[in-house]
Every structure is written in structure tokens, then in C-alpha cells.
Amino acid sequence: MPTPIEDYALLSDCRTAALVSRDGSIDWLCLPRFDAPSVFGALLGDPSHGCWTLRPVDPNATVQRRYWPDTFILITRWESADGIAEVHEFMPMTDDRTDVVRRIIGVSGTVAFRTELRMHFDYARAVPWVRQVGNAEAPALHATAGPDAVIVRGVKLTASDHVHAAGLTVAEGETRDLTLSWFPSHTSEPHPLDVEAAIARTRSWWQGWASPIEHDGPHRDAVVRSLLVLRALTSRDTGGIVAAATTSLPEEFGGTRNWDYRFVWLRDAALTLEALTVHGFLEEAHHWRRWLLRAVAGDPTEVQIMYGIAGERDLAERELTSLPGYDRAAPVRIGNGAVDQYQGDVIGEVLVALEAARIAGLEEGAFSWPLQRKLIERAIVDMDKPDNGIWEIRGEPQRFTHSRVMMWAALDRGVRAVREHDLPGDAERWARMRDQVRAEIDEHGVHADGYFVQHYGSDEVDASLLTLPQVGYCAADDPRMLRTVEQMERTLVRDGLLMRYRTASGVDGLDGGEHPFLACSFWLVEQYAASGRLDDARTLMDRLVSLSNDVGLLSEEYDVGASRHAGNTPQAFSHLTLVRAADALAGHSGRAADRA
């Protein structure tokens, strides 16, 4: 059986990320960026596809994990028959290098460890050239494959059939440091890392970032951890915010719904930006807005719904045969075909987020408002086109009600910018078109029984409709919203959690099904709270937060029957909606909907 998705903890240096299992194995690491080819790919296969294990020799050793408060320094405490030891592992927040550190600290007695290193570069398509380059006092292993190289220091590793292994022992008070450092293979290897200084700097960086967070409510720890996850998924070099740290973790175990989420969706990034802005992180908002200006630079008619971390446009979807998939869920995909879709909601999401940042105090730059005006005009050009919607359906494009509402929101935020912030623009024309879109939605997006529908002409509902009050289209207690929620509770709730939509309707054009999408249930918490169903909101929120793993992480979906996480992890969408739901319960609003 594969390691459960919820058994993984995240390490991040805000450039890339590693996933570490409870069993002490780094099974996913792409270097040097989130979207680079993997060095360790066992997450989507088995140990032969690359991993780095470190655990006590004692097979009965027990384990407990936690993060050093308000950081991504993972502390794994091992208790064996002969003693107790901790492994402190992290990715240092340094300016000019990429490292993974695994520090072993003897707590009591003596603990024997074994470490095994299996390096398979380029998504397990390249076996590196490996050689010993250190000496007895400072052992080091150098591995090169194509453009990439790593050097592993701290223990003398011995090779056997592409596995490099070693045993080591720590007694009470002793410390051993193992490090892996990436560098371009055409350059010299980096100097040994000063681990003590790296720990201090990394701890200070994360805790300094988290220190301004304020939240009054019963789920403060979950809010802080979720905001930290959002920061961990944000590139400190470019400002791009990836949707998740992984690719191809299945939405349906054994199925084909496996997608690459290591890119910057304008929608997901905008929603993340809102969650950060509400909690005072305007520097991140400024950084992302600069990213947006670069990514969309040029002709706004060519705007995409997603980009690479530095604004790359070529994200063509491919299937890998070198990785068999998580528990054989295939194919494994890199790139994402959604890059070529038209999703009518995206520009609205961006403009709503940028208005929230504007209200919070982020001043418009010389190019930021002109870009937004161009985006509004682009939304107008595409106004009558059916689209693939927020869920990136691969079936026939439709006129999705949620997308039409976000077109309304794009125009609405343009009008507000002119009338309330004295920015230049054709507010009269935008207001006239906004009102026309509203009239259209009210006529075609509402069922005869009084609820909003998934798309025009449909009897179905869709969880994305829960965002209508969030953007100010209607009140949470609007009779149409209350009937929409009733319809969702009848048709989309599975074991108490909310599905995105009914896959059996065939709207998405895909085989198989999926599990409840966690973000949708957090949206439902927000709707319950805003419409006065506070007991229901609190009950659902408590349950959702309890689904987090032992270090506070959430994936994309949850398999209620098997009590396990599903989909890519950690998922920005899940964590940003957790923050929104907690804010709603605490009496806050994240989308300035009260100004509608």
C-alpha cells in the first residue's frame, strides 16, 4: 500500500517544496522550483523512483510530529527501545542556494538510524552519475544528471544497486547533520551549509512573517497554519502562487483524474491574495500584482487562465510513463491542458482581489490600473462566449452561472474603481453592461423553482454558486440562495461534505467520479454563517478542521468512506477557504461583499 496522502508533511523554502512521510521518507522533491522535474518521485510510484529515507533501525519505533511553532521546520520525535531522538528537517531560507537539512538530535539513550538515498532525476527518467568527493572527516556524495546536480553531506554513503545507504547512531546530547544541496551541474558545488545559522535564520524568517497575524476565533491555529501554507506556496523570487506542491495525486483512487497543480492559476492566486490581504499581507499583494503585470504583459486578448511560476505561457500537458502514478492512478501528467481553456470567471476573480487590495491600502501603480482596464475590456469582448468554468470541465463549454456572475463582478469592480477611487474609466458604459448581465443571469440562471442553476438550461446546482454572496451579487439570505443551498443539500452532500457538482450529469466530459472538494464545504460554512445558521456553520467547520493531518495540512478532496485525503497536496484552495470560513465565523468578510 502507498503512504497515505495525509501522512505527508511539507517542507518549503518558498521556491520549491518537499513532502516527508511519517515514516521518515522524502518522497517528493522537485529542484530548484515547484514545477521542476523531480529528484525524488516515489510519491507517484515506489522507492525505485527516488526517495531519501531516514528512520531508526528499530522497526517498532514510534513517531510523533509537529512543526516548530509558526514555521516549516518539521520536528519528528522517534522513540525506540534504546532511546529517544528527534529529526529536525527543513529547507533553509537562504538567498542564493537550495538545500534540504535533516538534523538528528539525541534526546535520551542511544538510537541507531539508517538512511537510504535513491536519486532518480527528471521524473525518474535519468539515473545520475554519482561519485564520492569528500574525505573521512567530511564525507560527501556528488550526483549529476543533465543540467542538475546535488551534493549530499554528513555521512559516508555506500552504494549497492543504485541505493546509497549508511547507518549512524546518536546518543543523548549528540547532533548529526545530513544535508542535500542542489546546484546547476555546470557550476561548482556550493560550500558546506552552516546548519546552526540556517536553522536560526529560517526560524526567524517564518516566525517573523507569521507574527502580525491576528485572528479571534476557535480555529486560530488552523488559520495561522493555513496562511503559512499559502506563503509556502508563493515564490519569493517571482511572486507567483502555485495551486499545490504536487502533480497527479488522484481525485479518484485508481482513476484518471490526475492533474498537475504546480502552476499559477489566476483564479486560485487571486483568491489566495484576498485571504492574505484580509490579514494584512500587502507586500505579498504587491509582489503578486507585479507578477501579474509581467505575466499578462502585451496584448490582453492573449491572457491565459494560468501561467508558470515566472509567467511562462507554454504549459502543454504531457503524460509521463516513467512514473506509474500514486497507487497506480494513471496517467501521471506534467503541464496542464486547462491552459488553453476559456474560463469566464477568471478576470472577475482577479479584479475582485485587486479591489480588496486597493481597499486595504495597496496603491495603484503606473501600470496596474491600466492593466485592469484592459482586462475589463477583454471580459467584455468574451462576454457572450460559453466557457469551461471554474472547474475546468473538459466537456462541452456552457454558460455557467458562476462565470456569468464573475463577469458581472469584473464590471462592478471597474465601476467602483472609477466612482469610489477616482480612477479613470468608462463607468457609465461598464455600469450599463453590468446591469445587462445581471438581468440576463436573473432570467436564465435561476430555475423555475427559484434556485440558481449550474449553467443556463440546466436543472443542476454547483457548489461554486456559494460564492455569489461573497462577491456581492446577492445577499446570503436571498431566497434564491437559500433555495440553492437546499438543492445542494439534497443533491451534492455526500456523507456530510459537499461535492463540486454531480459528475454523473456528464457535464465535465470525464470518466469516473471524485470525492468531496474541501473548499466547497468551507464555502458552505461561510454561507451558513452569513445566513444565520451559526450552529450548522460551527458544526461543519469543526468537522472540516478535524480532517487536517497531524501537522495541519489539507489536500484537495476527502474520501469520507476511507477517511483519507485525496488529490494534490497541500492545496491552496482548501487552505484559503478555511481562512475565509474562519473569518466568517469570527464576523469578518474577505471580499468586501458588505459594500455591494
C-alpha positions as CSV (number, residue, x, y, z in Angstrom):
1,M,0.0,0.0,0.0
2,P,1.3,3.5,-0.8
3,T,1.8,6.0,2.0
4,P,-1.5,7.8,2.7
5,I,-1.5,11.4,1.3
6,E,-2.4,12.7,4.8
7,D,0.8,11.1,6.1
8,Y,3.0,13.7,4.4
9,A,4.3,16.9,5.9
10,L,5.6,19.9,3.8
11,L,9.0,21.5,3.8
12,S,9.3,24.7,1.8
13,D,11.8,27.5,1.1
14,C,9.2,29.4,-1.0
15,R,10.9,28.3,-4.1
16,T,10.2,24.6,-4.1
17,A,8.9,22.0,-1.6
18,A,9.5,18.5,-0.3
19,L,7.0,16.0,1.1
20,V,8.1,13.9,4.0
21,S,6.2,10.9,5.2
22,R,5.5,9.9,8.8
23,D,7.9,7.0,8.1
24,G,10.8,9.4,7.5
25,S,10.9,9.3,3.7
26,I,11.2,12.3,1.4
27,D,9.1,11.0,-1.4
28,W,8.7,14.2,-3.5
29,L,11.2,16.9,-4.2
30,C,11.5,19.0,-7.4
31,L,14.6,21.1,-7.8
32,P,15.1,24.0,-7.9
33,R,11.4,25.1,-8.4
34,F,8.0,23.7,-7.6
35,D,7.5,22.9,-11.2
36,A,10.9,21.4,-12.0
37,P,11.4,17.7,-12.7
38,S,11.6,15.6,-9.6
39,V,14.7,14.2,-8.0
40,F,12.6,12.1,-5.6
41,G,9.4,10.8,-7.2
42,A,8.4,7.9,-5.0
43,L,5.1,9.7,-4.2
44,L,4.0,8.8,-7.8
45,G,5.5,5.3,-7.8
46,D,7.6,3.4,-5.3
47,P,11.1,3.9,-3.7
48,S,12.8,2.9,-7.0
49,H,11.5,6.2,-8.4
50,G,13.6,8.2,-6.0
51,C,13.4,8.9,-2.2
52,W,15.5,9.7,0.8
53,T,14.7,7.7,4.0
54,L,15.9,8.4,7.5
55,R,14.4,6.4,10.4
56,P,15.5,4.3,13.4
57,V,16.6,0.8,12.8
58,D,14.2,-0.4,15.4
59,P,11.1,-1.4,13.4
60,N,8.8,-0.8,16.4
61,A,9.9,2.8,17.0
62,T,7.0,5.2,17.4
63,V,6.7,8.6,15.9
64,Q,5.2,12.0,16.7
65,R,5.4,15.1,14.5
66,R,4.9,18.8,14.8
67,Y,6.2,22.0,13.3
68,W,8.4,24.3,15.3
69,P,5.7,27.0,16.1
70,D,4.8,29.2,13.1
71,T,7.5,27.7,10.8
72,F,8.0,24.9,8.3
73,I,10.8,23.3,10.4
74,L,9.4,19.8,10.9
75,I,10.2,18.0,14.2
76,T,9.8,14.2,14.1
77,R,10.3,12.6,17.5
78,W,11.3,8.9,17.4
79,E,11.0,6.7,20.5
80,S,12.8,3.3,20.1
81,A,13.6,0.5,22.6
82,D,17.0,2.0,23.3
83,G,16.3,5.8,23.4
84,I,14.6,8.9,22.0
85,A,15.8,11.1,19.2
86,E,14.4,13.9,17.1
87,V,14.9,14.7,13.4
88,H,14.6,18.4,12.7
89,E,14.3,18.9,8.9
90,F,13.7,22.0,6.8
91,M,14.6,23.9,3.7
92,P,16.7,26.9,4.7
93,M,15.5,30.4,3.8
94,T,18.7,31.4,2.1
95,D,19.2,33.9,-0.7
96,D,21.4,32.0,-3.1
97,R,21.1,28.3,-2.7
98,T,18.6,25.4,-2.3
99,D,19.1,22.9,0.4
100,V,17.4,20.2,2.5
101,V,18.6,19.7,6.1
102,R,18.0,16.7,8.3
103,R,19.4,17.2,11.7
104,I,19.3,14.3,14.1
105,I,19.4,15.1,17.8
106,G,19.9,12.5,20.6
107,V,17.4,13.2,23.4
108,S,17.9,10.2,25.7
109,G,19.7,6.8,25.5
110,T,21.1,5.8,22.1
111,V,19.2,5.5,18.8
112,A,20.6,3.8,15.7
113,F,19.4,5.2,12.4
114,R,19.6,4.0,8.8
115,T,19.4,6.3,5.9
116,E,18.9,5.3,2.2
117,L,19.3,7.6,-0.7
118,R,17.7,6.8,-4.1
119,M,18.2,9.6,-6.6
120,H,16.4,9.4,-10.0
121,F,16.4,12.8,-11.7
122,D,14.0,14.1,-14.3
123,Y,10.8,12.4,-13.1
124,A,12.8,9.1,-12.7
125,R,13.9,9.2,-16.3
126,A,17.6,9.8,-15.5
127,V,19.9,7.8,-13.3
128,P,22.7,10.2,-12.2
129,W,26.4,9.8,-12.3
130,V,27.4,9.5,-8.7
131,R,30.8,9.8,-7.1
132,Q,32.4,10.3,-3.7
133,V,34.0,13.7,-3.4
134,G,34.6,14.2,0.3
135,N,37.0,12.6,2.8
136,A,36.8,10.7,6.0
137,E,36.3,13.8,8.1
138,A,33.8,15.4,5.7
139,P,32.1,12.7,3.5
140,A,30.2,13.9,0.5
141,L,28.4,12.3,-2.4
142,H,28.1,14.2,-5.7
143,A,25.4,13.3,-8.2
144,T,24.9,14.8,-11.7
145,A,22.2,14.3,-14.4
146,G,22.0,16.7,-17.3
147,P,21.6,20.3,-16.0
148,D,21.2,19.3,-12.4
149,A,23.5,18.2,-9.6
150,V,23.2,17.6,-5.9
151,I,25.8,17.1,-3.2
152,V,24.9,15.1,0.0
153,R,27.0,15.7,3.1
154,G,27.1,14.4,6.6
155,V,27.5,10.7,6.4
156,K,29.6,8.2,4.3
157,L,27.1,6.5,2.0
158,T,27.9,3.2,0.4
159,A,26.4,2.1,-2.9
160,S,24.5,-1.0,-3.8
161,D,22.4,-1.3,-6.9
162,H,21.7,2.5,-7.2
163,V,20.9,2.7,-3.4
164,H,23.3,4.7,-1.3
165,A,23.0,3.8,2.4
166,A,24.6,4.3,5.8
167,G,24.0,3.6,9.4
168,L,24.6,6.2,12.1
169,T,23.9,6.4,15.9
170,V,23.2,9.3,18.1
171,A,23.4,9.3,21.9
172,E,21.9,11.8,24.3
173,G,23.2,15.3,23.6
174,E,24.7,14.4,20.2
175,T,23.8,16.0,16.9
176,R,24.3,14.8,13.3
177,D,23.5,16.9,10.3
178,L,22.7,15.5,6.9
179,T,22.3,18.0,4.0
180,L,21.4,17.8,0.4
181,S,22.3,20.8,-1.8
182,W,21.2,21.4,-5.4
183,F,23.2,23.4,-7.9
184,P,23.5,23.7,-11.7
185,S,25.7,20.9,-12.9
186,H,27.9,23.3,-14.9
187,T,28.9,25.2,-11.8
188,S,31.0,24.4,-8.7
189,E,29.3,22.7,-5.8
190,P,28.2,25.0,-3.0
191,H,30.2,25.2,0.2
192,P,29.0,23.3,3.2
193,L,26.0,24.8,4.9
194,D,26.3,26.4,8.3
195,V,23.3,24.4,9.7
196,E,23.2,26.3,13.0
197,A,22.9,29.6,11.3
198,A,20.5,28.3,8.8
199,I,18.1,27.0,11.5
200,A,18.2,30.3,13.3
201,R,17.6,32.3,10.1
202,T,14.8,30.0,8.8
203,R,13.0,30.0,12.2
204,S,13.3,33.8,12.4
205,W,12.1,34.2,8.8
206,W,8.9,32.2,9.2
207,Q,8.0,33.4,12.7
208,G,8.7,37.0,11.6
209,W,6.3,36.5,8.7
210,A,3.6,35.0,10.9
211,S,3.9,37.3,13.8
212,P,1.4,40.0,12.6
213,I,-1.4,37.5,12.0
214,E,-4.4,38.4,14.1
215,H,-7.5,36.2,14.3
216,D,-10.1,35.9,17.1
217,G,-11.9,32.6,17.0
218,P,-11.8,28.9,18.0
219,H,-9.7,27.9,15.0
220,R,-6.8,30.4,15.2
221,D,-4.1,27.7,15.0
222,A,-5.7,26.4,11.8
223,V,-5.9,29.9,10.3
224,V,-2.3,30.6,11.1
225,R,-1.1,27.3,9.6
226,S,-3.2,27.8,6.5
227,L,-1.8,31.3,5.9
228,L,1.7,29.8,6.4
229,V,0.8,27.2,3.7
230,L,-0.3,29.9,1.3
231,R,3.0,31.7,1.9
232,A,4.9,28.4,1.4
233,L,3.3,28.0,-2.0
234,T,4.2,31.6,-3.0
235,S,7.5,32.1,-4.9
236,R,9.6,34.6,-3.0
237,D,11.5,35.2,-6.3
238,T,8.7,35.9,-8.7
239,G,5.5,36.3,-6.5
240,G,3.7,33.5,-8.4
241,I,1.4,31.5,-6.2
242,V,1.1,27.8,-7.1
243,A,-2.1,25.9,-6.6
244,A,-0.4,22.9,-4.9
245,A,3.1,21.4,-4.4
246,T,2.3,18.2,-6.3
247,T,1.2,16.8,-9.6
248,S,-1.1,13.8,-10.4
249,L,-2.3,12.9,-6.9
250,P,-5.6,11.3,-7.8
251,E,-9.1,12.8,-7.2
252,E,-10.3,9.2,-7.6
253,F,-8.0,6.5,-6.4
254,G,-7.1,4.3,-9.3
255,G,-8.7,6.7,-11.7
256,T,-7.6,9.1,-14.4
257,R,-8.5,12.4,-12.8
258,N,-4.8,13.3,-12.1
259,W,-3.7,16.8,-12.8
260,D,-0.6,19.0,-12.4
261,Y,-1.2,21.8,-10.0
262,R,2.3,23.3,-9.7
263,F,1.4,26.4,-11.7
264,V,-0.2,29.8,-11.1
265,W,-3.9,29.9,-11.8
266,L,-5.1,33.5,-11.9
267,R,-8.2,32.5,-10.0
268,D,-6.5,30.5,-7.3
269,A,-3.8,33.1,-6.9
270,A,-6.4,35.9,-6.7
271,L,-8.3,34.1,-4.0
272,T,-5.1,33.4,-2.1
273,L,-4.3,37.1,-2.5
274,E,-7.6,38.0,-0.9
275,A,-7.0,35.7,2.1
276,L,-3.6,37.2,2.6
277,T,-4.8,40.8,2.1
278,V,-7.5,40.5,4.7
279,H,-4.8,39.5,7.2
280,G,-2.6,42.5,6.4
281,F,-0.1,41.0,3.9
282,L,0.0,43.8,1.5
283,E,3.6,43.1,0.4
284,E,2.6,39.7,-0.9
285,A,-0.3,41.5,-2.8
286,H,2.2,44.0,-4.3
287,H,4.5,41.2,-5.3
288,W,1.8,39.2,-6.9
289,R,0.4,42.3,-8.8
290,R,3.9,42.8,-10.2
291,W,3.9,39.1,-11.2
292,L,0.5,39.7,-12.9
293,L,1.8,42.7,-14.8
294,R,4.7,40.7,-16.2
295,A,2.7,37.6,-17.0
296,V,-0.1,39.4,-18.8
297,A,2.2,41.9,-20.4
298,G,1.5,42.6,-24.1
299,D,-1.9,42.0,-25.8
300,P,-4.6,41.4,-23.1
301,T,-6.5,39.5,-25.7
302,E,-4.0,36.7,-25.2
303,V,-4.5,36.5,-21.5
304,Q,-4.4,32.9,-20.2
305,I,-6.1,31.5,-17.2
306,M,-2.8,30.1,-15.8
307,Y,0.9,30.6,-16.1
308,G,4.2,29.2,-15.0
309,I,5.8,30.4,-11.7
310,A,7.7,33.2,-13.6
311,G,4.9,33.9,-16.0
312,E,5.7,31.2,-18.6
313,R,2.9,30.6,-21.1
314,D,3.8,27.2,-22.5
315,L,2.3,24.7,-20.1
316,A,1.3,22.0,-22.6
317,E,0.0,18.9,-20.9
318,R,2.0,15.6,-21.4
319,E,1.8,12.2,-19.9
320,L,4.7,10.5,-18.2
321,T,5.4,6.8,-18.5
322,S,8.4,6.9,-16.2
323,L,6.2,7.3,-13.1
324,P,3.4,4.7,-12.7
325,G,1.2,7.0,-10.5
326,Y,0.1,7.1,-6.9
327,D,-1.3,3.6,-6.2
328,R,-1.3,3.1,-10.0
329,A,-3.6,6.0,-10.6
330,A,-2.6,6.9,-14.2
331,P,-1.6,8.7,-16.2
332,V,0.9,10.9,-14.4
333,R,0.7,14.3,-16.1
334,I,3.0,17.3,-16.3
335,G,1.7,20.6,-17.7
336,N,-2.0,21.2,-17.8
337,G,-4.3,21.3,-20.7
338,A,-6.5,23.8,-19.0
339,V,-4.0,26.4,-20.1
340,D,-5.9,26.6,-23.4
341,Q,-9.4,26.9,-22.0
342,Y,-11.6,29.9,-21.8
343,Q,-12.8,30.3,-18.2
344,G,-15.1,33.2,-18.0
345,D,-14.8,33.8,-14.3
346,V,-11.1,34.4,-14.1
347,I,-10.9,38.1,-14.9
348,G,-13.6,38.8,-12.3
349,E,-11.7,36.9,-9.7
350,V,-8.6,39.0,-10.4
351,L,-10.4,42.3,-10.3
352,V,-12.3,41.4,-7.1
353,A,-8.9,40.5,-5.4
354,L,-7.2,43.7,-6.6
355,E,-10.1,45.8,-5.4
356,A,-9.8,44.2,-2.0
357,A,-6.1,45.0,-2.0
358,R,-6.9,48.6,-3.1
359,I,-9.4,49.0,-0.2
360,A,-6.8,47.6,2.2
361,G,-4.4,50.3,1.2
362,L,-2.4,49.0,-1.8
363,E,-1.8,52.0,-4.1
364,E,-2.2,51.6,-7.8
365,G,1.0,51.8,-9.8
366,A,1.6,53.4,-13.1
367,F,0.6,50.2,-15.0
368,S,-1.6,48.3,-12.6
369,W,-4.9,50.2,-13.2
370,P,-4.4,50.4,-17.0
371,L,-3.9,46.7,-17.0
372,Q,-7.2,46.2,-15.0
373,R,-9.0,48.4,-17.5
374,K,-7.7,46.3,-20.4
375,L,-8.8,43.1,-18.5
376,I,-12.3,44.6,-18.2
377,E,-12.4,45.3,-21.9
378,R,-11.2,41.8,-22.6
379,A,-14.0,40.4,-20.4
380,I,-16.5,42.4,-22.4
381,V,-15.2,41.0,-25.7
382,D,-15.7,37.4,-24.5
383,M,-19.0,38.2,-22.7
384,D,-21.2,36.1,-24.9
385,K,-18.9,33.0,-25.2
386,P,-19.7,29.8,-23.4
387,D,-16.8,28.7,-21.2
388,N,-15.2,25.8,-19.3
389,G,-16.0,27.2,-15.9
390,I,-14.3,27.3,-12.6
391,W,-13.9,23.5,-12.5
392,E,-12.2,23.4,-15.9
393,I,-14.6,21.0,-17.5
394,R,-13.3,19.1,-20.4
395,G,-16.8,18.6,-21.8
396,E,-18.9,20.9,-23.9
397,P,-18.5,24.6,-22.9
398,Q,-21.6,26.1,-21.2
399,R,-22.8,29.4,-20.0
400,F,-22.1,28.7,-16.3
401,T,-23.9,30.9,-13.9
402,H,-20.9,31.3,-11.7
403,S,-18.9,32.5,-14.7
404,R,-21.6,35.0,-15.7
405,V,-21.7,36.3,-12.1
406,M,-17.9,36.8,-12.1
407,M,-18.3,38.7,-15.4
408,W,-20.8,40.9,-13.6
409,A,-18.2,41.3,-10.8
410,A,-15.5,42.4,-13.2
411,L,-17.7,45.2,-14.5
412,D,-18.9,46.0,-11.0
413,R,-15.3,46.4,-9.7
414,G,-14.5,48.6,-12.6
415,V,-17.4,50.9,-11.8
416,R,-16.4,51.0,-8.2
417,A,-12.8,51.9,-9.1
418,V,-13.9,54.9,-11.1
419,R,-16.7,56.1,-8.8
420,E,-15.2,55.4,-5.4
421,H,-11.4,55.6,-6.0
422,D,-11.4,58.3,-8.7
423,L,-9.6,56.1,-11.3
424,P,-10.1,56.9,-15.0
425,G,-12.5,54.7,-16.9
426,D,-15.9,54.5,-18.7
427,A,-18.0,53.8,-15.6
428,E,-21.3,54.6,-17.3
429,R,-20.8,52.1,-20.0
430,W,-19.5,49.5,-17.6
431,A,-22.4,50.0,-15.3
432,R,-24.9,49.7,-18.2
433,M,-23.3,46.4,-19.2
434,R,-23.1,45.2,-15.6
435,D,-26.8,45.7,-15.3
436,Q,-27.5,43.9,-18.5
437,V,-25.5,40.9,-17.3
438,R,-27.5,40.9,-14.1
439,A,-30.8,40.9,-15.9
440,E,-29.6,38.0,-18.1
441,I,-28.5,36.0,-15.1
442,D,-31.7,36.6,-13.2
443,E,-33.6,35.4,-16.3
444,H,-31.6,32.4,-17.4
445,G,-29.5,31.4,-14.3
446,V,-32.4,30.8,-12.0
447,H,-34.6,27.7,-12.1
448,A,-38.4,27.9,-12.2
449,D,-38.3,26.5,-8.6
450,G,-36.3,29.5,-7.5
451,Y,-32.7,28.3,-7.2
452,F,-29.6,29.3,-9.1
453,V,-28.5,26.7,-11.6
454,Q,-25.1,25.4,-12.6
455,H,-25.5,26.6,-16.2
456,Y,-28.2,28.1,-18.4
457,G,-30.8,25.4,-19.3
458,S,-29.7,23.0,-16.5
459,D,-31.6,21.7,-13.5
460,E,-28.3,21.0,-11.7
461,V,-26.7,23.1,-9.0
462,D,-23.0,23.7,-8.5
463,A,-21.0,24.5,-5.3
464,S,-19.4,27.5,-7.0
465,L,-22.8,29.2,-6.6
466,L,-22.0,29.7,-3.0
467,T,-19.6,32.5,-4.0
468,L,-22.4,34.7,-5.3
469,P,-23.0,36.4,-1.9
470,Q,-19.2,36.6,-1.4
471,V,-18.8,38.9,-4.4
472,G,-21.9,40.9,-3.6
473,Y,-24.2,39.7,-6.3
474,C,-26.9,38.9,-3.8
475,A,-27.3,38.6,-0.1
476,A,-26.6,35.3,1.7
477,D,-30.3,35.2,2.8
478,D,-31.7,36.0,-0.6
479,P,-34.5,33.5,-1.1
480,R,-32.8,32.2,-4.3
481,M,-29.6,31.5,-2.4
482,L,-31.5,29.7,0.4
483,R,-33.2,27.5,-2.2
484,T,-29.9,26.9,-3.9
485,V,-28.4,25.7,-0.6
486,E,-31.4,23.4,-0.1
487,Q,-30.9,22.0,-3.5
488,M,-27.2,21.4,-2.8
489,E,-28.0,19.7,0.5
490,R,-30.3,17.4,-1.4
491,T,-28.1,16.5,-4.3
492,L,-24.4,17.4,-3.6
493,V,-23.9,16.4,0.0
494,R,-22.0,13.2,0.4
495,D,-21.6,11.9,4.0
496,G,-21.9,15.5,5.3
497,L,-19.4,17.1,2.9
498,L,-20.1,18.9,-0.3
499,M,-19.3,17.8,-3.9
500,R,-18.4,20.4,-6.5
501,Y,-21.2,19.1,-8.8
502,R,-22.7,15.8,-9.8
503,T,-20.2,14.1,-12.0
504,A,-22.9,11.7,-13.1
505,S,-24.5,14.6,-15.1
506,G,-21.7,14.2,-17.6
507,V,-21.0,18.0,-17.7
508,D,-17.3,17.6,-17.2
509,G,-16.7,15.1,-20.1
510,L,-14.6,12.8,-17.9
511,D,-14.8,9.2,-16.8
512,G,-15.1,8.2,-13.2
513,G,-16.0,10.3,-10.2
514,E,-14.4,12.2,-7.3
515,H,-14.6,12.9,-3.6
516,P,-16.0,15.9,-1.8
517,F,-14.0,19.0,-2.6
518,L,-12.9,20.6,0.7
519,A,-13.0,24.2,-0.5
520,C,-16.7,23.7,-1.3
521,S,-17.6,22.6,2.2
522,F,-15.6,25.6,3.6
523,W,-17.7,27.8,1.3
524,L,-20.8,26.2,2.8
525,V,-19.6,27.1,6.3
526,E,-19.3,30.7,5.1
527,Q,-22.8,30.6,3.6
528,Y,-24.3,29.1,6.8
529,A,-22.6,31.8,8.9
530,A,-23.7,34.6,6.7
531,S,-27.3,33.4,6.5
532,G,-27.7,32.9,10.3
533,R,-27.3,29.1,10.5
534,L,-24.4,29.5,13.0
535,D,-24.8,26.2,14.7
536,D,-24.6,24.4,11.3
537,A,-21.6,26.6,10.4
538,R,-19.8,25.7,13.6
539,T,-20.5,22.0,13.4
540,L,-19.3,21.8,9.8
541,M,-16.3,23.9,10.5
542,D,-15.2,21.8,13.4
543,R,-15.5,18.7,11.3
544,L,-13.6,20.1,8.4
545,V,-10.7,21.4,10.6
546,S,-10.5,17.9,12.1
547,L,-9.8,16.5,8.7
548,S,-6.4,18.3,8.7
549,N,-3.5,15.9,9.1
550,D,-1.3,15.8,12.2
551,V,0.7,18.9,11.1
552,G,-2.4,20.9,9.9
553,L,-2.3,20.3,6.2
554,L,-5.2,19.7,3.8
555,S,-5.3,18.2,0.3
556,E,-7.8,19.0,-2.4
557,E,-10.5,16.4,-1.5
558,Y,-11.5,14.0,1.2
559,D,-12.6,10.3,0.8
560,V,-15.1,10.0,3.6
561,G,-15.6,6.3,3.2
562,A,-11.9,5.5,3.6
563,S,-11.2,8.5,5.9
564,R,-8.3,9.7,3.8
565,H,-7.1,12.7,1.8
566,A,-7.4,12.7,-2.0
567,G,-6.0,15.0,-4.7
568,N,-2.9,17.2,-4.8
569,T,-1.5,18.5,-1.5
570,P,-1.2,20.8,0.3
571,Q,-3.9,22.6,-1.7
572,A,-4.0,26.4,-1.6
573,F,-7.8,26.4,-2.4
574,S,-8.5,24.3,0.7
575,H,-6.4,26.4,3.0
576,L,-7.6,29.8,1.7
577,T,-11.3,28.8,2.0
578,L,-10.5,27.6,5.6
579,V,-9.3,31.1,6.4
580,R,-12.4,32.6,4.8
581,A,-14.7,30.3,6.7
582,A,-13.0,31.0,10.0
583,D,-13.1,34.7,9.3
584,A,-16.8,34.5,8.5
585,L,-17.4,32.7,11.9
586,A,-15.4,35.4,13.6
587,G,-17.5,38.1,11.9
588,H,-15.2,39.2,9.1
589,S,-15.7,39.4,5.4
590,G,-12.9,38.7,2.9
591,R,-14.3,40.0,-0.3
592,A,-15.8,43.4,0.6
593,A,-19.2,42.0,-0.1
594,D,-20.7,44.3,2.5
595,R,-20.0,47.2,0.2
596,A,-22.3,45.8,-2.6
